Amino acid sequence: MVSLFGDHFIRKIASHVCLNRHPSRHPQRASGASAAAAKLTLILALAVIPGPTSAAPAVVHSCDGLDSIGNLVGGVRGFANNAIRVAHVSTEEPVAAPDHLLIFVALEPMGDECFAVSAASYNSDHYRGFYSLNVAKIRASYDEQKGLLLRVPVSVADPVKGVGKSAGDIKVRINRKNGNSVTIEK
């Protein structure tokens, strides 16, 4: 996170913090322990600011009720020779969080297992979706041990402005070894 701002920026802020802490006492002491303490404070403060790749929390659950063709938005994307397919669905309600990602993983010898990815749960039976998600911009990578990783761009509602704002990518891992599993990675 520090490299985003550069060392010069941090030194300048650290100097400012140290000089303004006790301006009447030793203004020349903007270095040493005081500057180090200010730099550490700034680094810790920056560490809690979400970066552009952090995303809203996501949960994986069963597709109960979401896997209706009436909820489908756009086309379905296939991965791993179509053994894994993803679909964007919208329940239209709640307006600020209607969108969910469905993941269909092939079962052997036939059929599919459906997993849903949503933003959070209201309770054990209802899940809140995202403001929007972009299936066309999903980026995929494969690790032989871990399986397929999908990075899905999502937006969440901005309650102040009443519109969606980017929440970065959610990382969804699909592993077909020893049974199908879908997990969210940090």
BELSUL-V181576 format. One record per pair of residues at least 4 apart in sequence whose ideal C-beta (glycine too) atoms are under 6 Angstrom apart, sorted by the first residue. I is the first residue (numbers start at 1). J is the second residue. D is the distance in Angstrom with one decimal. If there is no record, write none. Layout:
BEGIN
<<I,J,D> <I,J,D>>
END
This chain:
BEGIN
<<1,46,4.9> <1,47,5.9> <2,43,5.9> <5,9,4.2> <10,14,6.0> <10,39,5.7> <13,42,5.5> <14,35,4.6> <14,38,3.9> <14,39,4.5> <15,19,5.9> <15,30,4.1> <17,38,4.0> <18,30,4.5> <18,34,4.3> <18,35,5.4> <18,38,5.3> <19,27,5.4> <19,30,5.3> <29,34,5.8> <30,35,5.7> <31,35,4.7> <50,54,4.2> <53,168,4.9> <54,168,5.0> <55,154,5.8> <55,167,4.9> <55,168,4.1> <55,169,5.5> <55,170,4.5> <56,119,5.3> <56,156,4.8> <56,167,4.2> <57,120,5.9> <58,117,5.5> <58,170,4.5> <58,184,4.8> <59,118,5.8> <60,115,5.5> <60,117,5.7> <60,182,5.0> <61,116,5.4> <61,127,6.0> <63,67,4.2> <63,102,5.8> <63,114,3.8> <63,116,4.7> <66,89,5.5> <66,100,5.5> <66,116,5.2> <67,114,5.3> <71,89,3.9> <72,87,6.0> <72,89,5.8> <73,88,4.5> <73,90,5.0> <74,88,5.7> <76,85,5.2> <76,87,4.7> <77,86,5.1> <77,135,5.7> <78,82,3.9> <78,85,4.9> <79,84,4.5> <79,140,5.7> <79,148,5.9> <80,84,4.8> <83,106,4.2> <84,105,5.5> <84,174,5.4> <85,104,4.5> <86,103,5.4> <87,102,4.5> <88,133,5.9> <88,135,4.5> <89,100,5.2> <89,102,5.6> <90,98,4.7> <90,99,5.2> <91,98,4.9> <92,98,5.2> <96,157,3.7> <97,119,6.0> <97,128,4.5> <97,129,4.7> <98,129,5.2> <99,129,4.6> <99,130,4.7> <99,132,5.4> <99,133,5.1> <100,116,5.4> <100,118,5.0> <100,129,4.5> <101,117,4.2> <101,133,6.0> <102,116,5.6> <103,115,4.5> <103,182,5.5> <104,112,4.4> <104,114,5.5> <105,113,5.0> <105,180,4.3> <106,112,5.9> <107,111,4.3> <107,113,5.5> <113,180,5.1> <115,182,4.1> <117,172,5.8> <118,127,3.8> <118,129,5.3> <119,128,5.1> <119,129,5.9> <119,130,5.1> <120,128,5.1> <121,127,5.0> <122,126,4.1> <130,154,4.5> <131,155,4.5> <131,156,5.2> <131,157,4.6> <131,164,3.7> <132,155,4.5> <132,164,5.4> <133,152,5.8> <133,154,4.7> <134,153,4.5> <137,153,5.1> <138,150,5.3> <138,152,5.3> <139,151,4.5> <140,150,5.5> <141,149,5.0> <142,148,5.4> <147,173,5.9> <147,174,5.4> <147,175,3.3> <148,174,4.6> <149,173,5.3> <150,172,4.6> <151,169,4.1> <151,171,5.7> <152,170,5.1> <153,169,5.5> <154,167,5.1> <154,170,5.6> <155,164,3.7> <155,166,5.5> <155,167,6.0> <156,167,4.5> <158,163,5.7> <158,165,4.4> <171,185,4.1> <173,183,4.9> <173,185,5.3> <174,182,5.3> <175,181,4.9> <176,180,5.7>>
END
